[in-house]
Amino acid sequence: MKSARAADAAGADAVENVETEAGTARITWFPAPGARLVLAASHGAGGGIGARDLQALAATLPAHGVTVALVEQPWRVAGKKVASPPRTLDAGWRGLWPALTAPGLPVISGGRSAGARVACRTALELGAAGVLALSFPLHPPGRPEKSRADELLGAGVPTLVVQGGNDPFGRPAEFPGGGYALVEVPDADHGLAVPKRATISQDEAVTIITDAVTEWARSLG
């Protein structure tokens, strides 16, 4: 069961609450005129859909024929400060899928950090058109032996990773070869933020992200 109310997010069309096995999730829709794809993207364990990269994609992609659906996971909607275990996160994403596919368009499953892991783990079974992994947490900081590469490599669909050059959860050079594309944001950290001493500005970093995702989405249809 789901309900919609008028959106209060800038540029958004509607906010939809969706009941899942893991609790109530929330989708904020940014529709594209004549859309050909939907990008569904969720947040990580330490933040919400206000993340800079998610908001930039929501502001940019609709002009290129991609409707953006920013997803707040049930634990976040419930006001909890700690993310749910992976199995619960996956159950919530599965429960959202009918609402995400309701427009009748192919859906790119995406997210940042922990949300990217969920997208990778569930993409094949849900029939996602692709996976967008923003700041994929390849390993815990300082623990490269605890690799999560199997999740990324097992996505089973076209995948784009957008990774900060100084991400302590996995720098681009640490990623294994495989059937995915990887775009580096120079000097950026796990939040894809760049320091003042960086070779690029924060605005340039955001442009790298949006340009890469726009071009990749174009290749999907």
C-alpha positions as CSV (number, residue, x, y, z in Angstrom):
1,M,0.0,0.0,0.0
2,K,1.3,3.5,-0.8
3,S,0.3,7.1,-0.6
4,A,1.5,10.3,-2.2
5,R,1.5,13.8,-1.0
6,A,2.7,17.1,-2.6
7,A,6.4,17.3,-2.7
8,D,8.3,19.9,-0.7
9,A,11.7,19.2,-2.3
10,A,12.8,21.7,-4.9
11,G,12.2,20.4,-8.4
12,A,10.4,17.3,-7.2
13,D,6.9,16.3,-8.4
14,A,5.7,14.1,-5.6
15,V,6.8,12.2,-2.5
16,E,5.5,8.6,-2.3
17,N,5.4,6.5,0.8
18,V,5.8,2.7,0.1
19,E,5.2,0.0,2.6
20,T,7.8,-2.8,2.5
21,E,8.7,-5.8,4.6
22,A,11.3,-3.6,6.2
23,G,9.0,-0.8,7.0
24,T,7.8,2.4,5.3
25,A,10.2,3.8,2.6
26,R,9.9,7.1,0.8
27,I,10.4,8.0,-2.8
28,T,10.9,11.6,-4.0
29,W,10.2,11.8,-7.7
30,F,12.0,14.1,-10.2
31,P,10.2,13.4,-13.5
32,A,11.7,13.8,-16.9
33,P,9.5,15.0,-19.8
34,G,9.3,12.1,-22.3
35,A,11.4,9.9,-19.9
36,R,13.1,6.8,-21.3
37,L,14.7,5.6,-18.0
38,V,14.3,5.8,-14.3
39,L,17.2,6.2,-12.0
40,A,16.4,4.9,-8.5
41,A,19.1,6.0,-6.0
42,S,19.3,5.6,-2.3
43,H,21.5,7.1,0.4
44,G,24.3,5.6,2.5
45,A,24.4,4.6,6.1
46,G,25.5,8.0,7.3
47,G,23.2,10.4,5.4
48,G,20.1,10.9,3.4
49,I,18.9,12.0,0.0
50,G,20.2,15.5,0.6
51,A,23.7,14.2,-0.3
52,R,25.4,16.5,-2.8
53,D,25.8,13.9,-5.6
54,L,22.2,12.6,-5.3
55,Q,20.8,16.1,-5.4
56,A,22.9,17.0,-8.4
57,L,21.7,14.0,-10.3
58,A,18.1,14.8,-9.5
59,A,18.6,18.4,-10.8
60,T,20.5,17.3,-14.0
61,L,19.2,14.0,-15.4
62,P,15.5,14.9,-16.0
63,A,16.6,17.2,-18.8
64,H,18.3,14.2,-20.5
65,G,15.3,12.0,-20.4
66,V,15.9,10.2,-17.1
67,T,13.4,10.4,-14.3
68,V,15.1,10.3,-10.9
69,A,13.6,8.6,-7.9
70,L,15.5,9.4,-4.7
71,V,14.8,6.7,-2.1
72,E,14.8,7.1,1.7
73,Q,15.2,3.7,3.2
74,P,12.8,2.5,6.0
75,W,15.3,2.9,8.8
76,R,15.9,6.5,7.8
77,V,12.1,7.2,7.5
78,A,11.6,5.8,10.9
79,G,14.1,8.2,12.4
80,K,16.7,5.6,13.4
81,K,20.4,6.7,13.5
82,V,21.8,3.3,12.6
83,A,21.3,1.6,9.3
84,S,19.6,-1.8,9.2
85,P,21.5,-5.0,8.5
86,P,22.2,-5.9,4.8
87,R,19.4,-8.5,4.6
88,T,16.9,-6.0,5.9
89,L,18.1,-3.3,3.5
90,D,17.8,-5.7,0.6
91,A,14.2,-6.7,1.7
92,G,13.2,-3.0,1.7
93,W,14.7,-2.4,-1.8
94,R,12.8,-5.4,-3.2
95,G,9.6,-4.1,-1.6
96,L,10.1,-0.7,-3.4
97,W,10.7,-2.2,-6.8
98,P,7.0,-2.4,-7.9
99,A,6.7,1.4,-7.2
100,L,9.9,2.1,-9.0
101,T,8.9,0.2,-12.1
102,A,5.3,1.6,-12.1
103,P,6.1,4.2,-14.8
104,G,6.7,1.3,-17.1
105,L,10.3,2.2,-17.9
106,P,13.6,0.4,-17.4
107,V,15.0,1.2,-14.0
108,I,18.7,1.8,-13.1
109,S,19.2,0.6,-9.6
110,G,21.6,2.9,-7.8
111,G,22.8,4.4,-4.5
112,R,25.7,5.8,-2.7
113,S,27.9,3.8,-0.3
114,A,25.7,1.2,1.5
115,G,23.0,2.0,-1.0
116,A,25.3,1.0,-3.8
117,R,25.9,-2.3,-2.2
118,V,22.1,-2.9,-2.0
119,A,21.8,-2.1,-5.7
120,C,24.6,-4.5,-6.6
121,R,23.2,-7.3,-4.5
122,T,19.7,-7.2,-5.9
123,A,20.1,-5.9,-9.5
124,L,20.0,-9.2,-11.3
125,E,17.0,-10.7,-9.5
126,L,15.0,-7.5,-9.9
127,G,15.8,-7.1,-13.6
128,A,17.5,-3.7,-13.2
129,A,18.7,-2.1,-16.5
130,G,22.0,-1.2,-14.8
131,V,23.6,-0.3,-11.5
132,L,25.0,3.1,-10.5
133,A,27.4,2.8,-7.6
134,L,28.4,6.1,-6.1
135,S,31.3,5.8,-3.6
136,F,31.1,2.0,-3.5
137,P,32.6,0.9,-0.1
138,L,35.1,-1.6,-1.4
139,H,36.3,-2.3,2.1
140,P,36.1,-0.7,5.6
141,P,38.7,2.1,6.0
142,G,42.1,0.6,6.7
143,R,40.9,-3.0,6.1
144,P,41.5,-3.9,2.5
145,E,41.4,-7.6,3.3
146,K,37.7,-7.2,4.1
147,S,36.9,-6.8,0.4
148,R,33.3,-6.4,-0.9
149,A,34.4,-6.8,-4.5
150,D,32.3,-9.9,-4.9
151,E,29.1,-7.7,-4.5
152,L,30.3,-5.3,-7.2
153,L,31.4,-8.0,-9.6
154,G,28.3,-10.0,-9.0
155,A,25.9,-7.3,-10.0
156,G,25.3,-9.0,-13.4
157,V,24.1,-5.9,-15.2
158,P,25.9,-2.9,-16.8
159,T,27.5,-1.0,-13.9
160,L,29.0,2.4,-13.4
161,V,31.2,3.2,-10.4
162,V,31.9,6.8,-9.5
163,Q,34.7,6.9,-6.9
164,G,36.6,9.6,-5.1
165,G,40.4,9.5,-5.7
166,N,41.0,9.7,-2.0
167,D,38.1,7.5,-0.7
168,P,39.3,5.6,2.4
169,F,36.7,3.0,1.6
170,G,38.5,2.2,-1.6
171,R,40.5,4.3,-4.0
172,P,40.1,3.7,-7.7
173,A,43.5,1.9,-8.0
174,E,42.3,-0.7,-5.5
175,F,39.3,-1.8,-7.6
176,P,39.7,-5.1,-9.4
177,G,39.2,-5.4,-13.1
178,G,35.8,-6.6,-14.2
179,G,32.7,-5.9,-16.3
180,Y,32.0,-2.4,-15.1
181,A,33.0,1.2,-15.8
182,L,34.8,3.3,-13.3
183,V,35.0,7.1,-13.2
184,E,37.4,8.8,-10.8
185,V,36.7,12.2,-9.1
186,P,40.2,13.5,-8.4
187,D,41.0,14.2,-4.8
188,A,37.5,13.5,-3.6
189,D,36.6,11.7,-0.4
190,H,33.8,9.2,0.4
191,G,31.3,12.0,0.2
192,L,32.7,13.0,-3.2
193,A,33.8,16.3,-1.6
194,V,37.1,17.8,-2.6
195,P,39.4,19.8,-0.3
196,K,40.4,23.4,-1.0
197,R,43.9,22.3,-2.0
198,A,42.4,19.9,-4.7
199,T,43.3,20.3,-8.4
200,I,39.6,20.8,-9.1
201,S,36.8,22.8,-7.5
202,Q,33.7,21.3,-5.9
203,D,31.6,22.5,-8.8
204,E,33.9,20.8,-11.2
205,A,33.8,17.6,-9.1
206,V,30.0,17.6,-9.3
207,T,30.1,18.2,-13.1
208,I,32.4,15.1,-13.5
209,I,29.7,13.1,-11.7
210,T,26.7,14.4,-13.6
211,D,28.4,14.2,-17.0
212,A,29.6,10.7,-16.4
213,V,26.2,9.5,-15.3
214,T,24.4,11.3,-18.1
215,E,26.7,9.8,-20.7
216,W,26.5,6.3,-19.2
217,A,22.7,6.4,-19.0
218,R,22.5,7.5,-22.6
219,S,24.3,4.3,-23.5
220,L,21.6,2.2,-21.8
221,G,18.8,3.5,-24.0
